[in-house]
Amino acid sequence: MTNVLIVDDEENIRFSFASILMDEGYDVIKAGQLMDAKAILYSKQFDVALVDRLLESHNGMDLVEHIHKTQPFCTTILMSAFPDFQSASEGFKHHLFAYMQKPIKKDELCNIVGTAAQNSKEKLRSHNYEQQLMQSQKMATMGMLSSGIVHDFNNLLMSINGYVDLSFLDLPGESFLSQNLKNIRKVSEQGENLSKQLLSYVQKENEEFESVGIQPLVKKSLTFLRIVLPKTIAIREKINDGADRVLAHPIQIQQVIMNLGINAMHAMKNKKKGFLDVSLEPVRLDTNLMKCLNMKTKECIKFSMKDTGCGMDEKTLKQAFELFFSIREKGEGTGLGLSITHRIITNHGGGITVESQPGKGSQFHVYLPIIEKYKSKGEKNDGIC
């Protein structure tokens, strides 16, 4: 709902304007003095503010300036029975949207407030995209930095392996020390494999869609996810042993799994112990589910992720994939993760659904068309949307 603030020292004007705008569906709050208006502005965000130029002993332009500084996405409209060039010039320096002369007719009021509300939405949308671009640029820089760190880390591991190999030459046969050296070498090799995976994740950002074995890709993604998740969250896997292939951008599919995993992590942040159940299985979609998911392929691979977090109510569930929607506290998320996940999956010709209840966690199901099918027993027919 659009929030509108009306500031005028004449009660009849406040009342009449509020009645008109409330009938049009706006959420309206009124103030008769500058100090009252400032107090309201501290407690609530507004999309549009209608401000009288003369407020008893105060200048309405002071309030316009205050709004611009404290609520930059609020669009301000100045009103006056006797507008003049000087006040108009001063107002537009503070990004005044319009300067209207009283009396203001009903249609004129509704039109200008509607246009101002749209202007506020555009300003907010532009700001969010700018923030998104900055975040994208920051992530690109982090990718370059990570690549350099991984290379240096590999060099350190190579040195460790070299010293281990030299130490073996000085040890006779099997001994306690040689066994420890073997363990060091084993851990070092695990570090090498992990750094190679991280490097491939950073460097393959611009690769094209290709035929991908989905089972190893999911397992590889879960390796990354385990690094991010706290030790209080355990991943329980149930991944089929098939060799099904999908046409996909591997890094984008990894991003989907990471996004869903991080979303689950935040949902379980207040739990002493959390579980993330991950499954992968081939399914055959029925006609209803194909229509619901807007998919053209019956033979699919179904990736599911279920958490034991706080869950979502029906209202939140309906907005889960909307751009910039987030229920996390400020600073914990941008509201982009699930919307990006949805876009990636639909771009792959797939579909995604979510089930959730407050206090019972959430479960996401991702469907991707199979282009090369691995024949296995006991395949499932999925028909739930």
URMOSUL-V79250 format. One record per backbone hydrogen bond with DSSP energy under -1.0 kcal/mol. NH is the residue of the N-H (numbers start at 1). CO is the residue of the C=O. Records with the same first field share a line. If there is no record, write none. Layout:
NH = CO, CO
//
This chain:
4 = 27
5 = 48
6 = 29
7 = 50
8 = 31
14 = 10
15 = 11
16 = 12
17 = 13
18 = 14
19 = 15
20 = 16
21 = 17
22 = 18
23 = 19
25 = 22
26 = 21
27 = 2
29 = 4
31 = 6
37 = 33
38 = 34
39 = 35
40 = 36
41 = 37
42 = 38
44 = 40
47 = 3
48 = 3
49 = 75
50 = 5
51 = 77
52 = 7
53 = 79
55 = 58
58 = 55
60 = 53
62 = 59
64 = 60
65 = 61
66 = 62
67 = 63
68 = 64
69 = 65
70 = 66
71 = 67
74 = 71
75 = 47
77 = 49
78 = 98
79 = 51
80 = 100
88 = 84
89 = 85
90 = 86
91 = 87
92 = 88
94 = 91
95 = 92
96 = 91
97 = 76
100 = 78
102 = 80
109 = 105
110 = 106
111 = 107
112 = 108
113 = 109
114 = 110
115 = 111
116 = 112
117 = 113
118 = 114
119 = 115
120 = 116
121 = 117
122 = 118
123 = 119
124 = 120
125 = 121
126 = 122
127 = 123
128 = 124
129 = 125
130 = 126
131 = 127
132 = 128
133 = 129
134 = 130
135 = 131
136 = 132
137 = 133
138 = 134
139 = 135
140 = 136
141 = 137
142 = 138
143 = 139
144 = 140
145 = 141
146 = 142
147 = 143
148 = 144
149 = 145
150 = 146
151 = 147
152 = 148
153 = 149
154 = 150
155 = 151
156 = 152
157 = 153
158 = 154
159 = 155
160 = 156
161 = 157
162 = 158
163 = 159
164 = 160
165 = 161
166 = 162
167 = 163
168 = 164
171 = 168
179 = 175
180 = 176
181 = 177
182 = 178
183 = 179
184 = 180
185 = 181
186 = 182
187 = 183
188 = 184
189 = 185
190 = 186
191 = 187
192 = 188
193 = 189
194 = 190
195 = 191
196 = 192
197 = 193
198 = 194
199 = 195
200 = 196
201 = 197
202 = 198
203 = 199
204 = 200
207 = 204
210 = 248
212 = 246
214 = 244
217 = 213
218 = 214
219 = 215
220 = 216
221 = 217
222 = 218
223 = 219
224 = 220
225 = 221
226 = 222
228 = 224
229 = 225
233 = 230
234 = 274
236 = 276
238 = 278
240 = 280
245 = 372
246 = 212
248 = 210
253 = 249
254 = 250
255 = 251
256 = 252
257 = 253
258 = 254
259 = 255
260 = 256
261 = 257
262 = 258
263 = 259
264 = 260
265 = 261
266 = 262
267 = 263
268 = 264
269 = 266
271 = 268
274 = 232
276 = 234
277 = 306
278 = 236
279 = 304
280 = 238
281 = 302
283 = 300
284 = 380
285 = 298
286 = 382
290 = 286
291 = 287
292 = 288
293 = 289
295 = 290
300 = 283
301 = 368
302 = 281
303 = 366
304 = 279
305 = 364
306 = 277
307 = 362
310 = 267
317 = 313
318 = 314
322 = 319
324 = 335
325 = 322
332 = 329
340 = 336
341 = 337
342 = 338
343 = 339
344 = 340
345 = 341
346 = 342
347 = 343
348 = 344
349 = 346
350 = 345
351 = 367
353 = 365
355 = 363
357 = 361
359 = 310
360 = 357
363 = 355
364 = 305
365 = 353
366 = 303
367 = 351
368 = 301
370 = 299
371 = 245
372 = 245
380 = 282
//
